[in-house]
């Protein structure tokens, strides 16, 4: 691993190469969310087709990170893991497309979670969220792209997800529990709190 070279990382600025002119990781952390937020506001007007598959997820990522990364909307080309001791690698690069197509195929078999009671919807959402999180198709921006994707799926199934109600490291801890212990309980608790029927308070 000592010879590993991350093609997304610019050693001269010690952060991801970017289109914002950021010259440090701190500067990128400050600038990136502003552009992504502005790009997210344009999502509805871009009319990304609801294909409920990898094509839609790539399009969402491309919209969110346009003007930020030149690889926006492209699956990663390197194996990655979270930056903490003992972290496991996400799915290997060579399996991303096939695995994503399988997961989205399973989602289609379940009619994109339409017609489910809220308890069952939460249970199946937790399952698919974990599956897609493990695939982790992008070098950066997986969580933000997933949130948009699942918000759209939920809306079409007559539910809404209030991500603002996710506090602190709740999502990271729940996702880690699911990935490392095959335990979806944390995600189920999280989604039970933030999923509501459309139009309810």
Buried (B, 14 or more C-beta within 10 A) or exposed (E): EEEEEEEBBBEEBEBBBBEBEBBEEEBBEEBBEEBBEEBBEEBEEEEBEEEBBBEBBBBBBBBBBBEBBEBBBBBBEEEBEBEEEEEEEBBEBEEBEEBBEEBBEEBEEBEBBEEBEBEEBBBBBBBBBBBBBBBBBBBBBBBBBBBBBBBBBBEEBBBBBEBEEBEEEBBBEBBBBBBEEEBBEBBBBBBEBBBBEEEEE
